[in-house]
Amino acid sequence: MNNDFEDILTSMLEEYENGTDVATIIENSSKEMSVENAELLAASNNMIDAISEKAQLLADARKQRKSRKQWMAEQFDEITDGKTEEEKAAIASAISGVSENIVNEVLTQK
């Protein structure tokens, strides 16, 4: 297993998508990694939990007949609550940039 966070996260997500429970994924990954990579493993686990939580929130919103766009707008409002308009614009720009990079990477992968 590579020691890069993205590679670790991708590997763990693939296992999760294949039906492996998170505890087993962590146990298997811990055996493969050295102690110095424990922080990467913990970060990967936290990311999986956050993705799972957001997926459940989106599923709940869809049950309430909300579109993905409506749900994302609500999430953005929560994230930016109390921020200035300038800060909101910077966050929106950063999200847009990351999204564009992901789309470009996916389109250019062979």
DACOR-V630406 format. One record per run of one state. SS is the DSSP state (hx for helix, st for strand, lp for the rest). FROM is the first residue (numbers start at 1). TO is the last residue. If there is no record, write none. Layout:
SS/FROM/TO, SS/FROM/TO
This chain:
lp/1/4, hx/5/17, lp/18/21, hx/22/32, lp/33/34, hx/35/63, lp/64/67, hx/68/80, lp/81/84, hx/85/108, lp/109/110
